């Protein structure tokens, strides 16, 4: 996603990595500079909005 899309994410939004629905996670926090995602495998990542190119919204 683009930085503009990333900045609009809300806590609780489901996302996935590289379009792979099985590689999903949930937005845990967001602010003006970064997004925190807790991935289903237990890993937690903190990414700047410009570093979210490989993250997509999960299909519902």
CHARMM-style PDB file with segment names, atoms N, HN, CA, C and O in Angstrom:
ATOM      1  N   UNK     1       0.836  -1.174   0.000  1.00  0.00      PROA
ATOM      2  CA  UNK     1       0.000   0.000   0.000  1.00  0.00      PROA
ATOM      3  C   UNK     1       0.880   1.236   0.000  1.00  0.00      PROA
ATOM      4  O   UNK     1       2.064   1.170   0.332  1.00  0.00      PROA
ATOM      5  N   UNK     2       0.303   2.340  -0.368  1.00  0.00      PROA
ATOM      6  HN  UNK     2      -0.658   2.393  -0.637  1.00  0.00      PROA
ATOM      7  CA  UNK     2       1.026   3.608  -0.413  1.00  0.00      PROA
ATOM      8  C   UNK     2       1.097   4.211   0.986  1.00  0.00      PROA
ATOM      9  O   UNK     2       0.332   3.816   1.866  1.00  0.00      PROA
ATOM     10  N   UNK     3       2.011   5.168   1.205  1.00  0.00      PROA
ATOM     11  HN  UNK     3       2.633   5.488   0.490  1.00  0.00      PROA
ATOM     12  CA  UNK     3       2.040   5.848   2.500  1.00  0.00      PROA
ATOM     13  C   UNK     3       0.700   6.500   2.839  1.00  0.00      PROA
ATOM     14  O   UNK     3       0.295   6.511   4.001  1.00  0.00      PROA
ATOM     15  N   UNK     4       0.019   7.035   1.848  1.00  0.00      PROA
ATOM     16  HN  UNK     4       0.347   7.026   0.904  1.00  0.00      PROA
ATOM     17  CA  UNK     4      -1.274   7.678   2.099  1.00  0.00      PROA
ATOM     18  C   UNK     4      -2.299   6.657   2.589  1.00  0.00      PROA
ATOM     19  O   UNK     4      -3.070   6.945   3.503  1.00  0.00      PROA
ATOM     20  N   UNK     5      -2.313   5.469   1.990  1.00  0.00      PROA
ATOM     21  HN  UNK     5      -1.686   5.235   1.247  1.00  0.00      PROA
ATOM     22  CA  UNK     5      -3.226   4.409   2.431  1.00  0.00      PROA
ATOM     23  C   UNK     5      -2.858   3.937   3.832  1.00  0.00      PROA
ATOM     24  O   UNK     5      -3.736   3.700   4.661  1.00  0.00      PROA
ATOM     25  N   UNK     6      -1.573   3.802   4.094  1.00  0.00      PROA
ATOM     26  HN  UNK     6      -0.859   3.995   3.420  1.00  0.00      PROA
ATOM     27  CA  UNK     6      -1.101   3.350   5.397  1.00  0.00      PROA
ATOM     28  C   UNK     6      -1.531   4.310   6.505  1.00  0.00      PROA
ATOM     29  O   UNK     6      -1.914   3.875   7.591  1.00  0.00      PROA
ATOM     30  N   UNK     7      -1.469   5.590   6.237  1.00  0.00      PROA
ATOM     31  HN  UNK     7      -1.157   5.943   5.355  1.00  0.00      PROA
ATOM     32  CA  UNK     7      -1.845   6.587   7.249  1.00  0.00      PROA
ATOM     33  C   UNK     7      -3.326   6.533   7.600  1.00  0.00      PROA
ATOM     34  O   UNK     7      -3.728   7.047   8.644  1.00  0.00      PROA
ATOM     35  N   UNK     8      -4.148   5.918   6.745  1.00  0.00      PROA
ATOM     36  HN  UNK     8      -3.822   5.501   5.896  1.00  0.00      PROA
ATOM     37  CA  UNK     8      -5.590   5.817   6.990  1.00  0.00      PROA
ATOM     38  C   UNK     8      -5.980   4.530   7.716  1.00  0.00      PROA
ATOM     39  O   UNK     8      -7.153   4.339   8.039  1.00  0.00      PROA
ATOM     40  N   UNK     9      -5.011   3.641   7.978  1.00  0.00      PROA
ATOM     41  HN  UNK     9      -4.059   3.796   7.716  1.00  0.00      PROA
ATOM     42  CA  UNK     9      -5.326   2.389   8.663  1.00  0.00      PROA
ATOM     43  C   UNK     9      -5.847   2.658  10.067  1.00  0.00      PROA
ATOM     44  O   UNK     9      -5.425   3.605  10.730  1.00  0.00      PROA
ATOM     45  N   UNK    10      -6.757   1.821  10.505  1.00  0.00      PROA
ATOM     46  HN  UNK    10      -7.099   1.051   9.967  1.00  0.00      PROA
ATOM     47  CA  UNK    10      -7.338   1.911  11.844  1.00  0.00      PROA
ATOM     48  C   UNK    10      -6.923   0.687  12.652  1.00  0.00      PROA
ATOM     49  O   UNK    10      -6.686  -0.386  12.097  1.00  0.00      PROA
ATOM     50  N   UNK    11      -6.838   0.858  13.964  1.00  0.00      PROA
ATOM     51  HN  UNK    11      -7.030   1.730  14.415  1.00  0.00      PROA
ATOM     52  CA  UNK    11      -6.543  -0.259  14.855  1.00  0.00      PROA
ATOM     53  C   UNK    11      -7.600  -1.340  14.638  1.00  0.00      PROA
ATOM     54  O   UNK    11      -8.794  -1.049  14.576  1.00  0.00      PROA
ATOM     55  N   UNK    12      -7.154  -2.572  14.525  1.00  0.00      PROA
ATOM     56  HN  UNK    12      -6.184  -2.809  14.576  1.00  0.00      PROA
ATOM     57  CA  UNK    12      -8.052  -3.701  14.311  1.00  0.00      PROA
ATOM     58  C   UNK    12      -8.189  -4.124  12.864  1.00  0.00      PROA
ATOM     59  O   UNK    12      -8.748  -5.184  12.583  1.00  0.00      PROA
ATOM     60  N   UNK    13      -7.687  -3.312  11.931  1.00  0.00      PROA
ATOM     61  HN  UNK    13      -7.233  -2.451  12.159  1.00  0.00      PROA
ATOM     62  CA  UNK    13      -7.769  -3.651  10.511  1.00  0.00      PROA
ATOM     63  C   UNK    13      -6.915  -4.878  10.219  1.00  0.00      PROA
ATOM     64  O   UNK    13      -5.773  -4.965  10.670  1.00  0.00      PROA
ATOM     65  N   UNK    14      -7.468  -5.831   9.461  1.00  0.00      PROA
ATOM     66  HN  UNK    14      -8.395  -5.761   9.094  1.00  0.00      PROA
ATOM     67  CA  UNK    14      -6.723  -7.014   9.052  1.00  0.00      PROA
ATOM     68  C   UNK    14      -5.931  -6.696   7.792  1.00  0.00      PROA
ATOM     69  O   UNK    14      -6.450  -6.097   6.850  1.00  0.00      PROA
ATOM     70  N   UNK    15      -4.666  -7.106   7.790  1.00  0.00      PROA
ATOM     71  HN  UNK    15      -4.244  -7.593   8.555  1.00  0.00      PROA
ATOM     72  CA  UNK    15      -3.779  -6.901   6.654  1.00  0.00      PROA
ATOM     73  C   UNK    15      -3.085  -8.219   6.330  1.00  0.00      PROA
ATOM     74  O   UNK    15      -3.142  -9.172   7.108  1.00  0.00      PROA
ATOM     75  N   UNK    16      -2.430  -8.260   5.171  1.00  0.00      PROA
ATOM     76  HN  UNK    16      -2.384  -7.486   4.540  1.00  0.00      PROA
ATOM     77  CA  UNK    16      -1.641  -9.430   4.807  1.00  0.00      PROA
ATOM     78  C   UNK    16      -0.357  -8.959   4.128  1.00  0.00      PROA
ATOM     79  O   UNK    16      -0.252  -7.814   3.689  1.00  0.00      PROA
ATOM     80  N   UNK    17       0.613  -9.866   4.053  1.00  0.00      PROA
ATOM     81  HN  UNK    17       0.527 -10.796   4.410  1.00  0.00      PROA
ATOM     82  CA  UNK    17       1.923  -9.559   3.494  1.00  0.00      PROA
ATOM     83  C   UNK    17       2.018 -10.138   2.095  1.00  0.00      PROA
ATOM     84  O   UNK    17       1.731 -11.316   1.882  1.00  0.00      PROA
ATOM     85  N   UNK    18       2.422  -9.310   1.142  1.00  0.00      PROA
ATOM     86  HN  UNK    18       2.655  -8.353   1.315  1.00  0.00      PROA
ATOM     87  CA  UNK    18       2.612  -9.745  -0.254  1.00  0.00      PROA
ATOM     88  C   UNK    18       1.353 -10.342  -0.872  1.00  0.00      PROA
ATOM     89  O   UNK    18       1.448 -11.153  -1.793  1.00  0.00      PROA
ATOM     90  N   UNK    19       0.184  -9.958  -0.386  1.00  0.00      PROA
ATOM     91  HN  UNK    19       0.107  -9.299   0.362  1.00  0.00      PROA
ATOM     92  CA  UNK    19      -1.061 -10.467  -0.948  1.00  0.00      PROA
ATOM     93  C   UNK    19      -1.401 -11.889  -0.545  1.00  0.00      PROA
ATOM     94  O   UNK    19      -2.364 -12.463  -1.052  1.00  0.00      PROA
ATOM     95  N   UNK    20      -0.628 -12.461   0.358  1.00  0.00      PROA
ATOM     96  HN  UNK    20       0.155 -11.995   0.770  1.00  0.00      PROA
ATOM     97  CA  UNK    20      -0.858 -13.838   0.807  1.00  0.00      PROA
ATOM     98  C   UNK    20      -1.787 -13.797   2.020  1.00  0.00      PROA
ATOM     99  O   UNK    20      -1.371 -13.418   3.115  1.00  0.00      PROA
ATOM    100  N   UNK    21      -3.037 -14.187   1.820  1.00  0.00      PROA
ATOM    101  HN  UNK    21      -3.375 -14.495   0.931  1.00  0.00      PROA
ATOM    102  CA  UNK    21      -4.039 -14.088   2.881  1.00  0.00      PROA
ATOM    103  C   UNK    21      -3.660 -14.904   4.113  1.00  0.00      PROA
ATOM    104  O   UNK    21      -4.006 -14.523   5.232  1.00  0.00      PROA
ATOM    105  N   UNK    22      -2.957 -16.015   3.928  1.00  0.00      PROA
ATOM    106  HN  UNK    22      -2.675 -16.324   3.019  1.00  0.00      PROA
ATOM    107  CA  UNK    22      -2.546 -16.853   5.054  1.00  0.00      PROA
ATOM    108  C   UNK    22      -1.435 -16.206   5.873  1.00  0.00      PROA
ATOM    109  O   UNK    22      -1.164 -16.638   6.993  1.00  0.00      PROA
ATOM    110  N   UNK    23      -0.793 -15.184   5.334  1.00  0.00      PROA
ATOM    111  HN  UNK    23      -1.012 -14.833   4.424  1.00  0.00      PROA
ATOM    112  CA  UNK    23       0.286 -14.467   6.026  1.00  0.00      PROA
ATOM    113  C   UNK    23      -0.296 -13.151   6.531  1.00  0.00      PROA
ATOM    114  O   UNK    23       0.093 -12.072   6.083  1.00  0.00      PROA
ATOM    115  N   UNK    24      -1.238 -13.258   7.474  1.00  0.00      PROA
ATOM    116  HN  UNK    24      -1.554 -14.135   7.837  1.00  0.00      PROA
ATOM    117  CA  UNK    24      -1.996 -12.093   7.904  1.00  0.00      PROA
ATOM    118  C   UNK    24      -1.615 -11.581   9.272  1.00  0.00      PROA
ATOM    119  O   UNK    24      -0.843 -12.192  10.011  1.00  0.00      PROA
ATOM    120  N   UNK    25      -2.188 -10.433   9.578  1.00  0.00      PROA
ATOM    121  HN  UNK    25      -2.815  -9.936   8.978  1.00  0.00      PROA
ATOM    122  CA  UNK    25      -1.991  -9.817  10.871  1.00  0.00      PROA
ATOM    123  C   UNK    25      -3.026  -8.741  11.104  1.00  0.00      PROA
ATOM    124  O   UNK    25      -3.903  -8.503  10.275  1.00  0.00      PROA
ATOM    125  N   UNK    26      -2.905  -8.092  12.257  1.00  0.00      PROA
ATOM    126  HN  UNK    26      -2.192  -8.285  12.931  1.00  0.00      PROA
ATOM    127  CA  UNK    26      -3.862  -7.068  12.643  1.00  0.00      PROA
ATOM    128  C   UNK    26      -3.113  -5.808  13.065  1.00  0.00      PROA
ATOM    129  O   UNK    26      -2.106  -5.886  13.767  1.00  0.00      PROA
ATOM    130  N   UNK    27      -3.606  -4.652  12.636  1.00  0.00      PROA
ATOM    131  HN  UNK    27      -4.425  -4.589  12.065  1.00  0.00      PROA
ATOM    132  CA  UNK    27      -3.029  -3.370  13.037  1.00  0.00      PROA
ATOM    133  C   UNK    27      -3.309  -3.176  14.527  1.00  0.00      PROA
ATOM    134  O   UNK    27      -4.461  -3.202  14.960  1.00  0.00      PROA
ATOM    135  N   UNK    28      -2.254  -2.983  15.298  1.00  0.00      PROA
ATOM    136  HN  UNK    28      -1.318  -2.962  14.947  1.00  0.00      PROA
ATOM    137  CA  UNK    28      -2.385  -2.809  16.743  1.00  0.00      PROA
ATOM    138  C   UNK    28      -2.266  -1.353  17.165  1.00  0.00      PROA
ATOM    139  O   UNK    28      -2.832  -0.949  18.181  1.00  0.00      PROA
ATOM    140  N   UNK    29      -1.527  -0.559  16.383  1.00  0.00      PROA
ATOM    141  HN  UNK    29      -1.067  -0.887  15.557  1.00  0.00      PROA
ATOM    142  CA  UNK    29      -1.344   0.860  16.703  1.00  0.00      PROA
ATOM    143  C   UNK    29      -0.928   1.593  15.442  1.00  0.00      PROA
ATOM    144  O   UNK    29      -0.337   1.010  14.532  1.00  0.00      PROA
ATOM    145  N   UNK    30      -1.242   2.860  15.401  1.00  0.00      PROA
ATOM    146  HN  UNK    30      -1.722   3.333  16.140  1.00  0.00      PROA
ATOM    147  CA  UNK    30      -0.826   3.697  14.283  1.00  0.00      PROA
ATOM    148  C   UNK    30      -0.708   5.128  14.777  1.00  0.00      PROA
ATOM    149  O   UNK    30      -1.446   5.555  15.665  1.00  0.00      PROA
ATOM    150  N   UNK    31       0.224   5.861  14.193  1.00  0.00      PROA
ATOM    151  HN  UNK    31       0.824   5.514  13.471  1.00  0.00      PROA
ATOM    152  CA  UNK    31       0.332   7.289  14.484  1.00  0.00      PROA
ATOM    153  C   UNK    31       0.836   7.982  13.224  1.00  0.00      PROA
ATOM    154  O   UNK    31       0.838   7.384  12.148  1.00  0.00      PROA
ATOM    155  N   UNK    32       1.253   9.210  13.345  1.00  0.00      PROA
ATOM    156  HN  UNK    32       1.251   9.696  14.219  1.00  0.00      PROA
ATOM    157  CA  UNK    32       1.661   9.984  12.174  1.00  0.00      PROA
ATOM    158  C   UNK    32       2.888   9.400  11.471  1.00  0.00      PROA
ATOM    159  O   UNK    32       3.117   9.680  10.295  1.00  0.00      PROA
ATOM    160  N   UNK    33       3.681   8.588  12.183  1.00  0.00      PROA
ATOM    161  HN  UNK    33       3.495   8.360  13.139  1.00  0.00      PROA
ATOM    162  CA  UNK    33       4.942   8.114  11.621  1.00  0.00      PROA
ATOM    163  C   UNK    33       5.016   6.625  11.311  1.00  0.00      PROA
ATOM    164  O   UNK    33       5.769   6.225  10.422  1.00  0.00      PROA
ATOM    165  N   UNK    34       4.256   5.794  12.017  1.00  0.00      PROA
ATOM    166  HN  UNK    34       3.645   6.118  12.739  1.00  0.00      PROA
ATOM    167  CA  UNK    34       4.428   4.355  11.849  1.00  0.00      PROA
ATOM    168  C   UNK    34       3.143   3.587  12.131  1.00  0.00      PROA
ATOM    169  O   UNK    34       2.160   4.132  12.633  1.00  0.00      PROA
ATOM    170  N   UNK    35       3.188   2.290  11.788  1.00  0.00      PROA
ATOM    171  HN  UNK    35       3.986   1.847  11.380  1.00  0.00      PROA
ATOM    172  CA  UNK    35       2.105   1.343  12.050  1.00  0.00      PROA
ATOM    173  C   UNK    35       2.712   0.141  12.770  1.00  0.00      PROA
ATOM    174  O   UNK    35       3.782  -0.336  12.390  1.00  0.00      PROA
ATOM    175  N   UNK    36       2.041  -0.343  13.794  1.00  0.00      PROA
ATOM    176  HN  UNK    36       1.172   0.044  14.103  1.00  0.00      PROA
ATOM    177  CA  UNK    36       2.440  -1.573  14.468  1.00  0.00      PROA
ATOM    178  C   UNK    36       1.464  -2.667  14.067  1.00  0.00      PROA
ATOM    179  O   UNK    36       0.250  -2.512  14.200  1.00  0.00      PROA
ATOM    180  N   UNK    37       2.010  -3.781  13.571  1.00  0.00      PROA
ATOM    181  HN  UNK    37       2.996  -3.907  13.463  1.00  0.00      PROA
ATOM    182  CA  UNK    37       1.195  -4.919  13.152  1.00  0.00      PROA
ATOM    183  C   UNK    37       1.605  -6.133  13.969  1.00  0.00      PROA
ATOM    184  O   UNK    37       2.790  -6.443  14.086  1.00  0.00      PROA
ATOM    185  N   UNK    38       0.614  -6.818  14.535  1.00  0.00      PROA
ATOM    186  HN  UNK    38      -0.349  -6.566  14.441  1.00  0.00      PROA
ATOM    187  CA  UNK    38       0.860  -8.108  15.189  1.00  0.00      PROA
ATOM    188  C   UNK    38       0.436  -9.178  14.198  1.00  0.00      PROA
ATOM    189  O   UNK    38      -0.746  -9.318  13.881  1.00  0.00      PROA
ATOM    190  N   UNK    39       1.417  -9.933  13.713  1.00  0.00      PROA
ATOM    191  HN  UNK    39       2.377  -9.820  13.971  1.00  0.00      PROA
ATOM    192  CA  UNK    39       1.175 -10.965  12.716  1.00  0.00      PROA
ATOM    193  C   UNK    39       0.654 -12.220  13.393  1.00  0.00      PROA
ATOM    194  O   UNK    39       0.946 -12.476  14.560  1.00  0.00      PROA
ATOM    195  N   UNK    40      -0.115 -12.994  12.655  1.00  0.00      PROA
ATOM    196  HN  UNK    40      -0.353 -12.786  11.707  1.00  0.00      PROA
ATOM    197  CA  UNK    40      -0.733 -14.203  13.196  1.00  0.00      PROA
ATOM    198  C   UNK    40       0.294 -15.219  13.690  1.00  0.00      PROA
ATOM    199  O   UNK    40      -0.034 -16.067  14.520  1.00  0.00      PROA
ATOM    200  N   UNK    41       1.529 -15.148  13.196  1.00  0.00      PROA
ATOM    201  HN  UNK    41       1.795 -14.460  12.522  1.00  0.00      PROA
ATOM    202  CA  UNK    41       2.575 -16.068  13.652  1.00  0.00      PROA
ATOM    203  C   UNK    41       3.221 -15.614  14.960  1.00  0.00      PROA
ATOM    204  O   UNK    41       4.157 -16.251  15.444  1.00  0.00      PROA
ATOM    205  N   UNK    42       2.717 -14.498  15.543  1.00  0.00      PROA
ATOM    206  HN  UNK    42       1.957 -13.980  15.149  1.00  0.00      PROA
ATOM    207  CA  UNK    42       3.227 -14.000  16.818  1.00  0.00      PROA
ATOM    208  C   UNK    42       4.233 -12.876  16.692  1.00  0.00      PROA
ATOM    209  O   UNK    42       4.514 -12.191  17.675  1.00  0.00      PROA
ATOM    210  N   UNK    43       4.778 -12.671  15.512  1.00  0.00      PROA
ATOM    211  HN  UNK    43       4.549 -13.228  14.713  1.00  0.00      PROA
ATOM    212  CA  UNK    43       5.754 -11.607  15.270  1.00  0.00      PROA
ATOM    213  C   UNK    43       5.053 -10.249  15.299  1.00  0.00      PROA
ATOM    214  O   UNK    43       3.908 -10.125  14.864  1.00  0.00      PROA
ATOM    215  N   UNK    44       5.739  -9.243  15.809  1.00  0.00      PROA
ATOM    216  HN  UNK    44       6.669  -9.343  16.163  1.00  0.00      PROA
ATOM    217  CA  UNK    44       5.200  -7.881  15.791  1.00  0.00      PROA
ATOM    218  C   UNK    44       6.167  -7.000  15.010  1.00  0.00      PROA
ATOM    219  O   UNK    44       7.380  -7.065  15.211  1.00  0.00      PROA
ATOM    220  N   UNK    45       5.623  -6.176  14.118  1.00  0.00      PROA
ATOM    221  HN  UNK    45       4.638  -6.122  13.955  1.00  0.00      PROA
ATOM    222  CA  UNK    45       6.480  -5.293  13.325  1.00  0.00      PROA
ATOM    223  C   UNK    45       6.036  -3.851  13.490  1.00  0.00      PROA
ATOM    224  O   UNK    45       4.857  -3.557  13.687  1.00  0.00      PROA
ATOM    225  N   UNK    46       7.012  -2.962  13.405  1.00  0.00      PROA
ATOM    226  HN  UNK    46       7.970  -3.200  13.245  1.00  0.00      PROA
ATOM    227  CA  UNK    46       6.785  -1.520  13.452  1.00  0.00      PROA
ATOM    228  C   UNK    46       7.346  -0.972  12.145  1.00  0.00      PROA
ATOM    229  O   UNK    46       8.553  -1.026  11.913  1.00  0.00      PROA
ATOM    230  N   UNK    47       6.483  -0.450  11.304  1.00  0.00      PROA
ATOM    231  HN  UNK    47       5.502  -0.406  11.492  1.00  0.00      PROA
ATOM    232  CA  UNK    47       6.914   0.024   9.990  1.00  0.00      PROA
ATOM    233  C   UNK    47       6.505   1.464   9.782  1.00  0.00      PROA
ATOM    234  O   UNK    47       5.397   1.869  10.137  1.00  0.00      PROA
ATOM    235  N   UNK    48       7.415   2.239   9.200  1.00  0.00      PROA
ATOM    236  HN  UNK    48       8.315   1.910   8.912  1.00  0.00      PROA
ATOM    237  CA  UNK    48       7.065   3.587   8.788  1.00  0.00      PROA
ATOM    238  C   UNK    48       6.062   3.519   7.650  1.00  0.00      PROA
ATOM    239  O   UNK    48       6.018   2.532   6.915  1.00  0.00      PROA
ATOM    240  N   UNK    49       5.264   4.553   7.502  1.00  0.00      PROA
ATOM    241  HN  UNK    49       5.299   5.355   8.099  1.00  0.00      PROA
ATOM    242  CA  UNK    49       4.239   4.546   6.453  1.00  0.00      PROA
ATOM    243  C   UNK    49       4.848   4.344   5.064  1.00  0.00      PROA
ATOM    244  O   UNK    49       4.207   3.755   4.193  1.00  0.00      PROA
ATOM    245  N   UNK    50       6.062   4.817   4.849  1.00  0.00      PROA
ATOM    246  HN  UNK    50       6.583   5.295   5.557  1.00  0.00      PROA
ATOM    247  CA  UNK    50       6.694   4.649   3.534  1.00  0.00      PROA
ATOM    248  C   UNK    50       7.258   3.243   3.341  1.00  0.00      PROA
ATOM    249  O   UNK    50       7.698   2.911   2.240  1.00  0.00      PROA
ATOM    250  N   UNK    51       7.257   2.410   4.382  1.00  0.00      PROA
ATOM    251  HN  UNK    51       6.900   2.679   5.276  1.00  0.00      PROA
ATOM    252  CA  UNK    51       7.782   1.057   4.289  1.00  0.00      PROA
ATOM    253  C   UNK    51       6.709  -0.011   4.208  1.00  0.00      PROA
ATOM    254  O   UNK    51       6.969  -1.175   4.512  1.00  0.00      PROA
ATOM    255  N   UNK    52       5.515   0.366   3.805  1.00  0.00      PROA
ATOM    256  HN  UNK    52       5.304   1.312   3.558  1.00  0.00      PROA
ATOM    257  CA  UNK    52       4.382  -0.562   3.811  1.00  0.00      PROA
ATOM    258  C   UNK    52       4.024  -1.074   2.411  1.00  0.00      PROA
ATOM    259  O   UNK    52       2.911  -1.557   2.206  1.00  0.00      PROA
ATOM    260  N   UNK    53       4.946  -0.976   1.445  1.00  0.00      PROA
ATOM    261  HN  UNK    53       5.851  -0.583   1.612  1.00  0.00      PROA
ATOM    262  CA  UNK    53       4.649  -1.344   0.061  1.00  0.00      PROA
ATOM    263  C   UNK    53       4.201  -2.794  -0.085  1.00  0.00      PROA
ATOM    264  O   UNK    53       3.402  -3.093  -0.972  1.00  0.00      PROA
ATOM    265  N   UNK    54       4.685  -3.695   0.749  1.00  0.00      PROA
ATOM    266  HN  UNK    54       5.334  -3.452   1.470  1.00  0.00      PROA
ATOM    267  CA  UNK    54       4.366  -5.121   0.599  1.00  0.00      PROA
ATOM    268  C   UNK    54       3.198  -5.559   1.485  1.00  0.00      PROA
ATOM    269  O   UNK    54       2.872  -6.745   1.546  1.00  0.00      PROA
ATOM    270  N   UNK    55       2.573  -4.607   2.166  1.00  0.00      PROA
ATOM    271  HN  UNK    55       2.838  -3.644   2.117  1.00  0.00      PROA
ATOM    272  CA  UNK    55       1.424  -4.904   3.021  1.00  0.00      PROA
ATOM    273  C   UNK    55       0.152  -4.493   2.287  1.00  0.00      PROA
ATOM    274  O   UNK    55       0.093  -3.426   1.677  1.00  0.00      PROA
ATOM    275  N   UNK    56      -0.857  -5.347   2.351  1.00  0.00      PROA
ATOM    276  HN  UNK    56      -0.809  -6.214   2.846  1.00  0.00      PROA
ATOM    277  CA  UNK    56      -2.138  -5.079   1.695  1.00  0.00      PROA
ATOM    278  C   UNK    56      -3.269  -5.316   2.682  1.00  0.00      PROA
ATOM    279  O   UNK    56      -3.098  -6.022   3.676  1.00  0.00      PROA
ATOM    280  N   UNK    57      -4.422  -4.725   2.405  1.00  0.00      PROA
ATOM    281  HN  UNK    57      -4.561  -4.152   1.598  1.00  0.00      PROA
ATOM    282  CA  UNK    57      -5.609  -5.034   3.192  1.00  0.00      PROA
ATOM    283  C   UNK    57      -5.994  -6.481   2.935  1.00  0.00      PROA
ATOM    284  O   UNK    57      -5.968  -6.943   1.794  1.00  0.00      PROA
ATOM    285  N   UNK    58      -6.350  -7.196   3.996  1.00  0.00      PROA
ATOM    286  HN  UNK    58      -6.371  -6.821   4.923  1.00  0.00      PROA
ATOM    287  CA  UNK    58      -6.794  -8.581   3.842  1.00  0.00      PROA
ATOM    288  C   UNK    58      -8.192  -8.600   3.242  1.00  0.00      PROA
ATOM    289  O   UNK    58      -9.004  -7.712   3.500  1.00  0.00      PROA
ATOM    290  N   UNK    59      -8.457  -9.608   2.451  1.00  0.00      PROA
ATOM    291  HN  UNK    59      -7.798 -10.330   2.242  1.00  0.00      PROA
ATOM    292  CA  UNK    59      -9.806  -9.771   1.893  1.00  0.00      PROA
ATOM    293  C   UNK    59     -10.733 -10.231   3.008  1.00  0.00      PROA
ATOM    294  O   UNK    59     -10.355 -11.057   3.840  1.00  0.00      PROA
ATOM    295  N   UNK    60     -11.929  -9.701   3.020  1.00  0.00      PROA
ATOM    296  HN  UNK    60     -12.236  -9.031   2.344  1.00  0.00      PROA
ATOM    297  CA  UNK    60     -12.895 -10.041   4.076  1.00  0.00      PROA
ATOM    298  C   UNK    60     -13.609 -11.317   3.777  1.00  0.00      PROA
ATOM    299  OT1 UNK    60     -14.454 -11.750   4.560  1.00  0.00      PROA
TER     300      UNK     60
END
